[in-house]
Amino acid sequence: MTLIQKLGIAYAVMFFAVVGLNYLPFIHDENGMMFGLFSLQWYDDLLHGFSGLWVLIAAIVSHRATVLFFRIFGSIYLFDGILGLVTGSGCLDGGIFIDGFRSFSDVEFPTRFFANLPHLLIGGIAVYIGFVLASRVSQKHAAA
């Protein structure tokens, strides 16, 4: 199993943990907001669960499938985080289509930043793994 596949397993565990966290009552505030920043709905749990299942299957199947996951998934999640930061609405939950562009007066910038930070980090790290780290790993194997 390559480093990229092991990172894929770590991502799967992370996504399954995110789904599980949504069902722990002490994580939510009195308004049902997770960590006081955002709420996760059943469709968010489906998205995170599907993402975890996708990367787990990819990691089991092959190095190449895992790299493809990180490239596609990372690009989509990073785009969603950037879109949420800039517009106040993401695309993965359909918010940009339902709510459109939200003004900064609707959502304060620190809240907007921290609400989008998970997708910025998860997507950004996945892009790095899929495009940069995977290339380095492939070059090492080609040189050996």
Sequence and secondary structure as in RCSB ss.txt:
>XXXX:A:sequence
MTLIQKLGIAYAVMFFAVVGLNYLPFIHDENGMMFGLFSLQWYDDLLHGFSGLWVLIAAIVSHRATVLFFRIFGS
IYLFDGILGLVTGSGCLDGGIFIDGFRSFSDVEFPTRFFANLPHLLIGGIAVYIGFVLASRVSQKHAAA
>XXXX:A:secstr
  HHHHHHHHHHHHHHHHHHHTT GGGB TTS BTTTB   HHHHHHHHHHHHHHHHHHHH HHHHHHHHHHHHH
HHHHHHHHHHHHS  STTSHHHHT S  TTTS HHHHHHHHHHHHHHHHHHHIIIIIIHHHHHHHHHH 
